[in-house]
């Protein structure tokens, strides 16, 4: 059985409003990737809540580095979901 690790997941701006939460701690498999993270979030928050995170224009940062492809998670990682930035 794979080792489990705890990661902190942050939601910013409109995503925080959509999900009704600014951060959660998740228990995931060590070296889990993008799809594992989304599965864990779906189990924790429900399919409807996670839907906004699947939008093409949402960025994921791991430890403050934007990840374009897949990634592996380790204990203590900070994952941030970032909506597009608009300015005026």
N, C-alpha and C positions, 0 to 999 in steps of 0.2 A: 504494500500500500504506500502511496506517495505521501511524503511529509506535508503537513499543513503549515501554512504561515499566515500571519495577520498583516493586512495592508490597510492603509487609510485612503479612502476615496473622497475627493472633494468635488463639489458641483458649484459652478459660478454663474452669476448673472441670471439670465432667463431660465437656465437649467435648474438652478436652485429653486426658483419660483415654480417651475413645472413639476418638480419632484417633491416639493414641500420639505426638503431637507438640504442642509448645506454640506454635510459630510457624514459618512458612515465608516465603520470598521468592518472589513470582510475577512472571513477565514477561507482561504483558497489553497489549492495544491501548489506546492513549491514549483517554480518554473512554469506556472500557468501562463497562458498566452491571452491574446485579445478575445477570442471566442469563449475561453474559460471564464474570463473576467465578466463578460456580458451575461453568460449563463448564471454566474453567482449573483450578479446584480438583479437579474430577472427573478431568481429564487427569493431574494431578499425583499425586493420592492414591487414585483409584479410586472407583467408584460406591458401594460398600459403606461406605467411610470417610466419604463426603460426605453420606450419607443422614441422619445426625443433624442436620446443618446446615440441612436443609430443613424441619424441624419448625416448626409455626406459632408456637410460643412462643419461638423463638430470635430474638434481636435482633442487628442488625448496626450497628456504630458505625464511622463514617469519621472519622478524626482526632478521636476522642472525642465525636462527635455522633451520637446514635441516628438512623438513617435509617428512615423508615416506608415510603417509596415507592422508586422507582428512583433511581439516582445515577450520577454520572460520576466515573471515577477519573483521577487525575493522578499524575505521577511523585512517588515518595516518600510517597504516602498510606499511612496506617496503618489497616488494616481489622481490627476485632475482632468475633469471634462470641461472643455472650454468652448463656448459658442463663438461664432464669428464676432470680431470686434468691429464696431461701427463708430464713427466719429462725426462730429458736426462743428 
